[in-house]
Amino acid sequence: MAVAKVASGQSRAQAARELLCAPSTVVSAVQRYQESGRVGLLDWRAQNGRRKVNERFRQTLRRVLKGTPQQSGWRRTTWTRELLVREVERRGRVRVSPATMGRALASVGALRRRPCPVVRCPWPERRRQRPPCVREVVASAEWPG
């Protein structure tokens, strides 16, 4: 569309305003067309190579997420995207960026949330047991009369 608008006489800035894009996008599209013709306007992302996050990568990520970082030998108590990148790579998968790891986490259904603090109860076991229900106490009590 940008090339057609510029070819019909519009300026690059006018074409950008009408197409709601940056003028640099129009400039680069026109330049690619002038250098390579229609082939220059093709989307070349298909030539980027194999995807790094495949089903095997996701399976490894799911296995990692079942445990904690400490179970995998890390000092942290919660997973970060950066730490997940390192752990998945350590398990034999390809290294990805933290942004790609974020997309991989979304693809396996992992939720991003604040970690829940884990605090052990300092009371002895006998004090941690649930106290009897009030109804049970009242029912077992002997009443005068």
Secondary structure, DSSP 8 states (H G I E B T S, - for coil): -HHHHHHTT--HHHHHHHHTS-HHHHHHHHHHHHHHGGGGGS-GGGGG-S-SS-HHHHHHHHHHHHS-TGGGT-S-SS--HHHHHHHHHHTT-----HHHHHHHHHHTT-------------S-HHHHS----HHHHHHHS----
